[in-house]
Amino acid sequence: MEKLEAALAKAREMRKAALGAPETVRENVVQKAGRGAASWEGLREITVSSGTALRHRITALSGGKDATPYDMLRSRTIRQMKEKGWSRLAITSPGAACGKTTIAINLALSLSRQKDLKVMLIDLDLRRPALHKTLGHSLSASFHEVLDGNASFDDIAVRIGTNLIVCMNSAASRHPAELLQSASTREKLDEIERRWQPDIMIFDMSPMLASDDNVGFLGNVDCALLVAAAESTTLPNIDICEKELAQLTNVLGVVLNKCRYADDSVGYSYGTYG
């Protein structure tokens, strides 16, 4: 893992030296309405069973030592986003099965345990939507129908607890790239943000190397996290995707997922503290 981190750092420094470190800024930052946000309590509430959480590694649901990696990611993410005044975060990966949906759910749940934060998690992997399966929730319609103008946000969105809204898809979209890159999608997301006023919106995107879905969409977010899988994602693929992400939005960082061996050189035994 240290070799991978060192190689990534070296590649990043070489890229900065060659290209500088431009900061990509979303063009149309949504101004919050003067009046109050729509009532989150009016949305239907769902619960995630302990069995589903265990089966899909949703460890941030109830906190504790198993949630610590996500709580650390939460703190670093929210600090950087607050410093920059950012509110929209995309989570993607180089290829399939890197665990980006698991990271997105756990990060959203970890953020929502801070009761002063309002969090919105949206499944925009419109080719292979997985958020509903991971949360164990069945639904009859999809969020992409909201973007298409064929469904109401209020009918699709559900909440977990009082301050986390989740938008899922029951099936894939027939034209994901065209939909994600359209002006109507940008306007719909602006409308949703203006009406519901979340502090942070997290978008679970499709993998970078699988399609062109992200190319036209990432101008709608402020920053992105890249999730790589240990022992399967190659360093060249991480470097290519990080480079492409940097051309489309601000790269918040690279998360190395599925590490089988803990690094005992950092941290301490959480379980024996206190």
HELIX and SHEET records of a PDB file:
HELIX    1   1 GLU A    2  LEU A   19  1                                  18    
HELIX    2   2 TRP A   40  GLY A   42  5                                   3    
HELIX    3   3 SER A   50  ARG A   55  1                                   6    
HELIX    4   4 LYS A   65  ALA A   67  5                                   3    
HELIX    5   5 THR A   68  LYS A   84  1                                  17    
HELIX    6   6 LYS A  100  SER A  112  1                                  13    
HELIX    7   7 LEU A  131  LEU A  135  1                                   5    
HELIX    8   8 PHE A  143  LEU A  147  1                                   5    
HELIX    9   9 PHE A  153  ILE A  156  1                                   4    
HELIX   10  10 PRO A  176  LEU A  180  1                                   5    
HELIX   11  11 ALA A  183  TRP A  196  1                                  14    
HELIX   12  12 ASP A  213  PHE A  217  1                                   5    
HELIX   13  13 LEU A  218  ASN A  220  5                                   3    
HELIX   14  14 LEU A  235  LEU A  248  1                                  14    
HELIX   15  15 TYR A  270  THR A  272  5                                   3    
SHEET    1   A 8 ARG A  44  GLU A  45  0                                        
SHEET    2   A 8 VAL A 158  ILE A 160  1                                        
SHEET    3   A 8 LEU A 164  CYS A 167 -1                                        
SHEET    4   A 8 VAL A 119  ASP A 123  1                                        
SHEET    5   A 8 ILE A 200  ASP A 204  1                                        
SHEET    6   A 8 ARG A  88  THR A  92  1                                        
SHEET    7   A 8 CYS A 223  ALA A 229  1                                        
SHEET    8   A 8 ASN A 250  ASN A 257  1                                        
END                                                                             
